[in-house]
Amino acid sequence: FIDMVGHDFRTPVAVIDRAAEMLETLLPGASLAIAQRLAAIRAAGRRLRRLLETFLATEQLEAGLKAGRREPVLLRPLL
């Protein structure tokens, strides 16, 4: 169910991103305002995609669908 919902949300976001990408390609000499708007649309799509991925990953963890892998980590190099 979670995968199906994820797909149903990702698809429209991908369509919007591809449409903005296509417009960027078709309008290489577009005004600065149009270029900025297309960049803003694509950035919003990336943010929404990350939000969806975070939400879906959390749901999968809570549902027990993904098992975490525990292992020792050296903190000093990580920090």
Protein Blocks (a to p, Z undefined) as FASTA:
>chain_A
ZZmmmmmmmmmmmmmmmmmmmmmmmmmmgcfklmmmmmmmmmmmmmmmmmmmmmmmmmmm
mnopaccddddddfklmZZ
